[in-house]
């Protein structure tokens, strides 16, 4: 009887039928979660790049003393907001979802008080960027935040909204 128990135990220990299914059942959910994470972090990175580029376009448009495509009064904040809105719309992002950054960036005024032409995109112009011996450089600052919502089931990031911040600065061209 003892030999029979040993041989049965040895045969069960050596036999591997069904082990692949058990290993796949343990590994596949983890691999699926990793792939979903790569996808959603890639989406967040893509949106971050897009809004950063939109902020840079807005700062460049606001820094120019002219606007060839403007139908409204030519003011730097209006030019900056129009450029940001156009860049975001072109990238299929909704500019209405943007909001002022929290906390607001603080710069020293360089002349008249800073102004913003939008309730969603924070434009400060003119602001002092560097305080060198020659008095510093005046420029424009454009900043805003845009929401992104992850979808990673069974994690703490599932359906959690994060705010991606975009910020850009440009030297005013009329100096």
C-alpha positions as CSV (number, residue, x, y, z in Angstrom):
1,X,0.0,0.0,0.0
2,X,2.9,2.3,0.8
3,X,4.5,1.8,-2.6
4,X,1.2,2.5,-4.3
5,X,0.9,5.8,-2.4
6,X,4.4,6.8,-3.3
7,X,4.1,6.0,-6.9
8,X,0.8,7.9,-7.1
9,X,2.2,10.9,-5.4
10,X,5.3,10.8,-7.6
11,X,3.1,10.6,-10.7
12,X,1.0,13.5,-9.6
13,X,4.1,15.6,-8.9
14,X,5.7,14.9,-12.2
15,X,2.5,15.2,-14.3
16,X,2.1,18.8,-15.8
17,X,-1.2,18.6,-17.7
18,X,-3.2,21.7,-17.1
19,X,-0.4,23.7,-15.6
20,X,-0.3,26.0,-18.7
21,X,-3.9,26.9,-18.2
22,X,-3.4,27.7,-14.5
23,X,-0.3,29.8,-15.3
24,X,-2.2,31.6,-18.1
25,X,-5.1,32.3,-15.7
26,X,-2.7,33.9,-13.3
27,X,-0.6,35.9,-15.8
28,X,-3.1,37.1,-18.4
29,X,-5.0,39.5,-16.1
30,X,-1.8,41.1,-15.0
31,X,-0.6,41.5,-18.6
32,X,-4.0,43.0,-19.6
33,X,-3.7,45.6,-16.8
34,X,-0.2,46.5,-17.9
35,X,-1.3,47.0,-21.5
36,X,-4.3,49.1,-20.4
37,X,-1.9,51.2,-18.2
38,X,0.5,51.7,-21.2
39,X,-2.4,52.8,-23.4
40,X,-4.0,55.3,-20.9
41,X,-0.6,56.8,-19.8
42,X,0.1,57.2,-23.5
43,X,-3.1,59.0,-24.0
44,X,-2.3,61.3,-21.1
45,X,1.1,62.0,-22.4
46,X,-0.3,62.8,-25.9
47,X,-2.8,65.3,-24.4
48,X,-0.1,66.8,-22.3
49,X,2.0,67.4,-25.4
50,X,-0.9,68.9,-27.3
51,X,-1.9,71.4,-24.6
52,X,1.8,72.3,-24.0
53,X,2.1,73.0,-27.7
54,X,-1.2,75.0,-27.6
55,X,0.2,77.1,-24.7
56,X,3.4,77.8,-26.7
57,X,1.4,78.8,-29.8
58,X,-0.7,81.2,-27.6
59,X,2.4,82.7,-26.1
60,X,4.0,83.3,-29.5
61,X,0.7,84.8,-30.9
62,X,0.4,87.1,-27.8
63,X,4.0,88.2,-28.1
64,X,3.6,89.5,-31.6
65,X,2.6,93.2,-31.9
66,X,0.3,92.4,-34.8
67,X,-2.4,89.8,-35.8
68,X,-3.0,89.1,-39.5
69,X,-6.0,86.8,-38.9
70,X,-7.8,88.8,-36.1
71,X,-11.2,90.3,-36.7
72,X,-11.4,91.5,-33.1
73,X,-9.3,94.2,-31.5
74,X,-5.7,93.3,-31.6
75,X,-4.6,92.8,-27.9
76,X,-2.0,90.3,-26.8
77,X,-4.4,88.4,-24.4
78,X,-7.0,88.0,-27.1
79,X,-4.4,86.8,-29.7
80,X,-3.1,84.3,-27.2
81,X,-6.5,82.9,-26.2
82,X,-7.5,82.7,-29.9
83,X,-4.3,80.8,-30.7
84,X,-4.7,78.4,-27.8
85,X,-8.4,77.8,-28.7
86,X,-7.5,77.1,-32.4
87,X,-4.6,74.7,-31.5
88,X,-6.8,72.8,-29.1
89,X,-9.7,72.6,-31.5
90,X,-7.4,71.4,-34.3
91,X,-6.2,68.6,-32.1
92,X,-9.8,67.6,-31.3
93,X,-9.6,68.8,-27.7
94,X,-12.5,70.8,-26.2
95,X,-11.2,74.3,-25.1
96,X,-14.2,74.7,-22.9
97,X,-12.9,72.0,-20.5
98,X,-9.8,74.1,-19.8
99,X,-9.5,76.1,-16.5
100,X,-7.2,78.5,-14.8
101,X,-4.2,76.8,-13.3
102,X,-4.2,76.1,-9.5
103,X,-2.3,77.9,-8.0
104,X,-2.0,80.8,-10.4
105,X,1.5,81.6,-11.6
106,X,2.9,84.8,-10.1
107,X,5.1,87.2,-12.1
108,X,6.3,90.8,-11.4
109,X,4.4,93.3,-13.5
110,X,6.4,95.0,-16.3
111,X,4.3,98.1,-16.9
112,X,0.5,97.9,-16.9
113,X,-1.1,95.2,-14.7
114,X,-1.4,91.7,-16.1
115,X,-4.6,91.0,-18.0
116,X,-6.5,87.9,-19.1
117,X,-9.0,87.7,-22.0
118,X,-10.6,84.4,-21.0
119,X,-12.1,82.8,-18.0
120,X,-10.4,79.5,-19.0
121,X,-6.9,80.4,-20.1
122,X,-4.7,82.6,-17.9
123,X,-2.8,85.2,-19.8
124,X,-0.5,87.6,-18.0
125,X,1.0,90.4,-20.1
126,X,3.4,92.2,-19.7
127,X,5.4,90.4,-17.0
128,X,9.0,90.5,-16.0
129,X,10.9,87.3,-16.7
130,X,14.5,87.9,-15.8
131,X,15.9,90.6,-13.6
132,X,19.3,91.2,-15.1
133,X,21.5,94.3,-14.9
134,X,19.8,95.7,-18.0
135,X,16.4,95.8,-16.3
136,X,15.0,92.5,-17.3
137,X,12.9,91.1,-20.2
138,X,9.2,91.8,-20.5
139,X,7.0,89.1,-22.0
140,X,3.8,87.1,-21.9
141,X,2.8,84.1,-19.9
142,X,0.0,81.7,-21.0
143,X,-1.1,78.9,-18.7
144,X,-4.1,76.6,-18.1
145,X,-5.1,73.2,-17.0
146,X,-6.9,70.5,-18.9
147,X,-8.7,67.4,-17.5
148,X,-7.8,63.8,-18.2
149,X,-9.7,60.8,-16.9
150,X,-8.0,57.4,-16.6
151,X,-9.9,54.1,-17.0
152,X,-7.9,51.4,-15.2
153,X,-10.3,48.9,-13.6
154,X,-9.4,47.4,-10.3
155,X,-6.9,50.2,-9.5
156,X,-7.1,53.4,-7.5
157,X,-6.7,55.3,-10.9
158,X,-10.0,54.0,-12.2
159,X,-12.2,56.9,-13.4
160,X,-10.0,59.4,-11.5
161,X,-9.7,62.9,-13.1
162,X,-6.3,64.5,-13.1
163,X,-5.5,68.1,-14.3
164,X,-2.7,68.4,-16.7
165,X,-1.0,71.8,-16.6
166,X,0.3,73.6,-19.6
167,X,2.4,76.8,-19.4
168,X,4.5,78.8,-21.8
169,X,6.3,82.1,-21.9
170,X,7.5,84.3,-24.7
171,X,9.4,87.6,-24.9
172,X,7.4,90.5,-26.3
173,X,8.5,91.4,-29.8
174,X,8.0,95.2,-29.5
175,X,11.1,95.6,-27.3
